[in-house]
Amino acid sequence: MTKTTQQIVDDGHFAKRLLDDVDFQRFLGEIEGDYWEMFNSSSDGDIGGREAIFMKMRGTQMVKQKLRAWIDNATLSKPLTK
């Protein structure tokens, strides 16, 4: 799907709002903390379980990465002002 410039700017605005939201950051932090706890309590030999936990942790990181990319895209899409 091709977005208009306005949609890109709007997405960036909404992404920034989410990343600046204290509750959203707390939720993500709690989720990541839960995953770390699960990882640390898993046995060394549980390779499949650890891989699954790692992928869940990576998922939370990818959400933040995508939101930052939307913010960057919005910044680049805004017209330059003098």
C-alpha positions in Angstrom: 0.0 0.0 0.0 1.3 3.4 -1.0 0.8 6.1 1.6 0.3 9.7 0.9 2.7 12.3 2.4 0.0 13.3 4.8 -0.5 9.6 5.9 3.2 9.3 6.5 3.3 12.4 8.6 0.2 11.3 10.5 1.7 7.9 11.2 4.9 9.6 12.4 2.8 11.8 14.7 0.9 8.8 16.2 4.1 6.8 16.5 5.8 9.6 18.4 2.8 9.9 20.7 3.0 6.2 21.5 6.7 6.2 22.1 6.3 9.3 24.4 3.5 7.6 26.3 4.6 6.6 29.8 2.0 3.8 30.1 2.9 2.4 26.7 6.6 2.3 27.7 5.8 0.7 31.0 3.7 -2.0 29.3 6.5 -2.8 26.9 9.0 -2.8 29.7 6.9 -5.2 31.7 6.5 -7.5 28.7 10.2 -7.5 28.0 10.9 -8.1 31.7 8.6 -11.0 31.7 10.3 -12.5 28.7 13.8 -12.0 30.4 12.5 -13.7 33.5 11.2 -16.6 31.4 14.5 -16.8 29.5 16.6 -16.8 32.7 14.4 -19.4 34.4 14.6 -21.8 31.4 17.1 -24.6 31.4 20.3 -24.3 29.4 19.2 -27.3 27.3 15.8 -25.9 26.3 17.1 -24.5 23.0 13.6 -24.5 21.4 12.0 -22.8 24.3 14.8 -20.2 24.6 14.5 -19.5 20.8 10.8 -18.9 21.2 11.3 -16.5 24.1 14.0 -14.7 22.2 11.7 -14.2 19.2 9.0 -12.8 21.5 11.5 -10.4 23.0 12.6 -9.5 19.4 9.0 -8.8 18.6 8.7 -6.1 21.2 12.0 -4.6 19.9 10.6 -4.6 16.4 7.5 -2.7 17.5 9.7 0.1 18.9 11.9 0.0 15.8 8.9 0.3 13.5 7.5 3.2 15.4 10.9 5.0 15.3 11.0 4.3 11.5 7.6 5.9 11.1 8.8 9.0 13.0 11.9 9.2 10.8 9.9 8.8 7.6 7.5 11.5 8.7 10.4 13.9 9.5 11.9 13.2 6.0 8.5 13.7 4.3 7.8 17.1 5.8 8.5 20.0 3.4 11.5 22.1 4.2 10.7 25.5 5.6 13.0 28.5 5.4 
